Each structure stands twice: as C-alpha cells, then as structure tokens.
Amino acid sequence: MAKWQWCLVGDNGTLLKGWQRIGDYWYYLNPNGAMAAGWIQLDNKWYYLDSTGRMLTGWLQLENKWYYLNSDGSMYCSGTYTIDGKKQTFNDKGEWQESLLSDNGAKFIGSWEGFYDHAYADPYYGLSVKEYWTIGYGTCYCSIPDAFPNNLDSTCTEEQAVAWLKQEAKNCAETIKVDLDSKGVSLNQNQLDALISFAYNCGTDALLGSTLYRNIVAGIRDADTLRVNFQAWSKANGQTSVGLLKRREAEAALFLNADYTGNN
C-alpha cells in the first residue's frame, strides 16, 4: 500500500524544500519536497518534528528519556546548559542526566573534604595503603585511580577536583537511589544529600550495611536515634576523629533539618 507524504507547493507551482514557516510553526521539507517527521540531522545538529511535521522546542520526553530542544529547535547534547535558571546536563545522545546531588549538597561535601592540589597519604593509614591516597576534594585512589598518574607526586587544578567530586558523588548517589527505589523509599533532597555525603566519605557499602540506613529505610525519624547512628561512624583506624565527628553531626543536621552549614 502506498504511503502518503505531505508536500508544499509555492506560488509558482514548484515544490518547496528546506525549512518553511507556516503560521506559528516551522516545518522541514526533504530534498524531494516531502514533509519530514521525527528526528532529523542538519549541519551536525538534531531536530525533532512531530507527526504533523511541526518542529518542537523545549522539553521533550520520548521512551522515558528527556531531551531539550533550544528555541531554534536544535537539541542540547554533550554538555551542561542553563535552562530556566538551573544547570542541566545532557550526554552525547542528548539524553538528560538527572543530578541526584544538589548544588548545595556538592558545596557541603567540598567544604568538609577541603581542596588539596597535591596528592597525599591519609594520615590514619600511611604511605603504604595506596587505596586511601587522596587528592582534590577527597578523591581517593580506590575510587578514581586515574587522578594519580604520578602517584603521590600527582597534582590537580580545582576544576579537575570538582569534576572528580561530582563523578564520585554521582556514583554514590545512583547506588543509593537504586536501593531506595527497590525498597519503595522516597527521601527529600536534603536527606538524600546527607546520605550521599556520608557515602562519599565512608563508602556506599558502609552506608547500605549500616544501622543508620536500616533505620532510615524503616521510616525512623527520631532525631536522637539518627544522630547517634550518624556519630557511630566517626572513627578512623580504630580512633575517634574530631573532624569525622563534626562531619557526622553536620550530616545529621542536614538530614533532619535541611541545614547545609558546611565546614566553614
């Protein structure tokens, strides 16, 4: 059976081609004059036209994935863009990448980690325990070994350190979110940020296996109970660390009261 294709004819009777504005919408006509629909690529940019041929703009959801089409119809991809005052990230396929950690949450983590442009050995574990070598905003060798190309002689810029922080935090956040979703548990942004900070410092395995996490999943929100649960994770190499204790108390305040006060 033949498939109908819409075409437009100019005043002189010739087939119109390329972009054409009709009323409030733009349409694209292929070289053979047929009206395009769906995804099209022109000059290394992607556009989306609905079933009627209209070029779409703004947010677009297809098969549970979100895309954003600029005011000229071109799709955002491979970068971070400001949309309605908020930064949004898209991969090389144009798919929106959900950020589970808020900007305030990232600043909170960074304040506790502190920035170091030279690699160093964790004072609690010493030079021989390579997995705990650290650089940037608390980036450890065990998490991102590529951050240590020259071992303890490695250096970094603050921009690199922020990128590593976000990469590691994203891995923590996704692991936490998958587990919470599997248990049917929904948390507020400040609560999720607090758990990401904890996991960034102690590891996701430590978090998911902790009494703190089991209580949170069970719906316990008693402030005294959760503060004790957070504070239980304030030891390093068997010794209580004043710095870790302060951080656990701050994470508890973040979880319970949305207090984003960091280590200022």
C-alpha positions as semicolon CSV with decimal commas, in nm:
position;residue;x (nm);y (nm);z (nm)
1;M;0,000;0,000;0,000
2;A;0,133;0,342;-0,091
3;K;0,228;0,578;0,194
4;W;0,108;0,936;0,172
5;Q;0,362;1,216;0,218
6;W;0,274;1,580;0,263
7;C;0,435;1,830;0,027
8;L;0,402;2,206;-0,016
9;V;0,388;2,392;-0,344
10;G;0,495;2,754;-0,389
11;D;0,301;3,022;-0,576
12;N;0,488;2,934;-0,895
13;G;0,386;2,568;-0,867
14;T;0,727;2,432;-0,766
15;L;0,784;2,205;-0,468
16;L;0,913;2,387;-0,158
17;K;1,220;2,246;0,018
18;G;1,412;2,308;0,341
19;W;1,276;2,500;0,639
20;Q;0,937;2,661;0,585
21;R;0,734;2,864;0,836
22;I;0,360;2,810;0,828
23;G;0,163;3,006;1,082
24;D;0,332;2,973;1,421
25;Y;0,539;2,666;1,337
26;W;0,841;2,560;1,136
27;Y;0,842;2,254;0,909
28;Y;1,120;2,086;0,717
29;L;1,075;1,961;0,362
30;N;1,317;1,698;0,234
31;P;1,505;1,742;-0,097
32;N;1,219;1,554;-0,266
33;G;0,972;1,801;-0,116
34;A;0,824;1,558;0,141
35;M;0,749;1,691;0,488
36;A;0,984;1,536;0,748
37;A;0,880;1,393;1,086
38;G;1,071;1,254;1,384
39;W;1,442;1,313;1,435
40;I;1,637;1,484;1,158
41;Q;2,004;1,587;1,149
42;L;2,110;1,903;0,967
43;D;2,453;2,067;0,983
44;N;2,556;1,837;1,272
45;K;2,252;1,942;1,477
46;W;1,949;1,731;1,568
47;Y;1,586;1,850;1,549
48;Y;1,259;1,680;1,630
49;L;0,939;1,719;1,429
50;D;0,610;1,571;1,549
51;S;0,379;1,353;1,340
52;T;0,229;1,662;1,175
53;G;0,576;1,788;1,079
54;R;0,591;2,072;1,333
55;M;0,936;2,150;1,474
56;L;0,925;2,121;1,854
57;T;1,110;2,326;2,115
58;G;1,158;2,294;2,490
59;W;1,150;1,972;2,691
60;L;1,069;1,654;2,501
61;Q;1,003;1,311;2,656
62;L;1,044;1,001;2,439
63;E;1,050;0,644;2,576
64;N;1,117;0,758;2,935
65;K;1,408;0,978;2,830
66;W;1,412;1,357;2,836
67;Y;1,567;1,587;2,576
68;Y;1,578;1,964;2,544
69;L;1,528;2,148;2,215
70;N;1,659;2,503;2,202
71;S;1,448;2,796;2,077
72;D;1,583;2,729;1,725
73;G;1,483;2,362;1,758
74;S;1,835;2,223;1,792
75;M;1,890;1,958;2,060
76;Y;2,126;2,019;2,351
77;C;2,388;1,747;2,387
78;S;2,734;1,672;2,530
79;G;2,742;1,942;2,795
80;T;2,584;2,140;3,074
81;Y;2,342;2,421;2,991
82;T;2,140;2,671;3,195
83;I;1,765;2,621;3,144
84;D;1,517;2,836;3,337
85;G;1,796;2,938;3,573
86;K;1,910;2,581;3,652
87;K;2,208;2,391;3,514
88;Q;2,110;2,074;3,328
89;T;2,347;1,812;3,186
90;F;2,299;1,607;2,867
91;N;2,506;1,318;2,728
92;D;2,633;1,280;2,372
93;K;2,295;1,135;2,269
94;G;2,111;1,439;2,404
95;E;1,961;1,245;2,695
96;W;1,911;1,447;3,013
97;Q;2,124;1,326;3,302
98;E;1,939;1,351;3,630
99;S;2,151;1,508;3,904
100;L;2,067;1,338;4,231
101;L;2,304;1,561;4,429
102;S;2,201;1,926;4,464
103;D;2,445;2,215;4,411
104;N;2,425;2,290;4,783
105;G;2,497;1,926;4,856
106;A;2,811;1,938;4,640
107;K;2,930;2,252;4,821
108;F;2,859;2,082;5,154
109;I;3,076;1,782;5,063
110;G;3,353;2,003;4,926
111;S;3,362;2,211;5,244
112;W;3,428;1,901;5,456
113;E;3,678;1,744;5,220
114;G;3,882;2,060;5,162
115;F;4,080;2,122;4,842
116;Y;4,432;1,988;4,801
117;D;4,612;2,035;4,470
118;H;4,879;1,776;4,560
119;A;4,823;1,408;4,636
120;Y;4,882;1,295;4,992
121;A;4,864;0,979;5,201
122;D;4,581;0,950;5,451
123;P;4,738;1,024;5,794
124;Y;4,544;0,739;5,956
125;Y;4,664;0,472;5,713
126;G;5,008;0,595;5,599
127;L;5,202;0,576;5,273
128;S;5,171;0,201;5,228
129;V;4,789;0,193;5,195
130;K;4,762;0,316;4,837
131;E;4,384;0,286;4,810
132;Y;4,346;0,577;5,054
133;W;4,582;0,818;4,880
134;T;4,386;1,138;4,834
135;I;4,379;1,443;4,607
136;G;4,144;1,730;4,521
137;Y;3,820;1,727;4,721
138;G;3,874;1,394;4,895
139;T;3,915;1,188;4,579
140;C;4,076;0,856;4,675
141;Y;4,289;0,625;4,463
142;C;4,041;0,343;4,520
143;S;3,766;0,549;4,354
144;I;3,946;0,727;4,067
145;P;4,299;0,585;4,014
146;D;4,340;0,799;3,701
147;A;4,364;1,102;3,933
148;F;4,709;0,976;4,042
149;P;4,915;0,948;3,720
150;N;5,234;1,030;3,913
151;N;5,142;0,852;4,236
152;L;5,196;1,086;4,534
153;D;5,365;1,341;4,307
154;S;5,034;1,395;4,124
155;T;4,874;1,741;4,116
156;C;4,539;1,879;4,000
157;T;4,350;2,201;3,935
158;E;4,039;2,293;4,134
159;E;3,834;2,243;3,816
160;Q;3,960;1,885;3,789
161;A;3,890;1,830;4,158
162;V;3,530;1,949;4,126
163;A;3,477;1,717;3,827
164;W;3,612;1,420;4,027
165;L;3,392;1,511;4,324
166;K;3,082;1,517;4,105
167;Q;3,181;1,193;3,931
168;E;3,232;1,007;4,259
169;A;2,922;1,163;4,419
170;K;2,717;1,063;4,114
171;N;2,826;0,701;4,153
172;C;2,734;0,709;4,523
173;A;2,400;0,877;4,452
174;E;2,296;0,630;4,183
175;T;2,374;0,330;4,405
176;I;2,176;0,480;4,693
177;K;1,882;0,578;4,471
178;V;1,856;0,231;4,314
179;D;1,847;0,069;4,657
180;L;1,592;0,320;4,794
181;D;1,370;0,270;4,488
182;S;1,386;-0,108;4,530
183;K;1,256;-0,063;4,885
184;G;0,990;0,191;4,788
185;V;1,152;0,466;4,997
186;S;1,140;0,831;4,889
187;L;1,361;1,095;5,054
188;N;1,368;1,473;5,041
189;Q;1,663;1,639;4,863
190;N;1,838;1,736;5,188
191;Q;1,802;1,380;5,320
192;L;1,948;1,231;5,003
193;D;2,231;1,489;5,004
194;A;2,320;1,389;5,361
195;L;2,342;1,020;5,266
196;I;2,550;1,098;4,957
197;S;2,793;1,296;5,175
198;F;2,814;1,002;5,417
199;A;2,874;0,753;5,132
200;Y;3,129;0,983;4,966
201;N;3,331;0,975;5,288
202;C;3,266;0,621;5,418
203;G;3,166;0,432;5,103
204;T;2,829;0,310;4,975
205;D;2,880;-0,042;5,113
206;A;2,930;0,104;5,460
207;L;2,616;0,314;5,428
208;L;2,389;0,040;5,292
209;G;2,502;-0,203;5,560
210;S;2,470;0,043;5,848
211;T;2,216;0,066;6,128
212;L;2,171;0,428;6,021
213;Y;2,049;0,325;5,677
214;R;1,830;0,043;5,806
215;N;1,659;0,287;6,043
216;I;1,607;0,544;5,769
217;V;1,457;0,283;5,535
218;A;1,232;0,167;5,820
219;G;1,095;0,519;5,848
220;I;1,259;0,609;6,178
221;R;1,300;0,987;6,203
222;D;1,364;1,027;6,575
223;A;1,635;1,295;6,592
224;D;1,826;1,148;6,887
225;T;1,834;0,800;6,733
226;L;1,961;0,916;6,395
227;R;2,222;1,149;6,547
228;V;2,365;0,855;6,740
229;N;2,359;0,645;6,423
230;F;2,549;0,911;6,228
231;Q;2,800;0,970;6,510
232;A;2,881;0,597;6,528
233;W;3,081;0,648;6,206
234;S;3,338;0,890;6,348
235;K;3,637;0,658;6,383
236;A;3,938;0,618;6,156
237;N;4,173;0,323;6,203
238;G;4,001;0,250;6,534
239;Q;4,043;0,600;6,673
240;T;3,776;0,868;6,720
241;S;3,842;1,159;6,485
242;V;3,722;1,502;6,594
243;G;3,691;1,603;6,229
244;L;3,480;1,300;6,140
245;L;3,261;1,351;6,445
246;K;3,191;1,709;6,341
247;R;3,109;1,594;5,989
248;R;2,870;1,324;6,109
249;E;2,695;1,580;6,330
250;A;2,665;1,816;6,033
251;E;2,527;1,536;5,812
252;A;2,270;1,456;6,080
253;A;2,167;1,823;6,090
254;L;2,142;1,823;5,712
255;F;1,925;1,509;5,709
256;L;1,700;1,618;5,994
257;N;1,676;1,995;5,945
258;A;1,797;2,070;5,591
259;D;2,089;2,260;5,747
260;Y;2,353;2,293;5,473
261;T;2,609;2,463;5,700
262;G;2,940;2,311;5,600
263;N;3,287;2,319;5,747
264;N;3,336;2,695;5,716
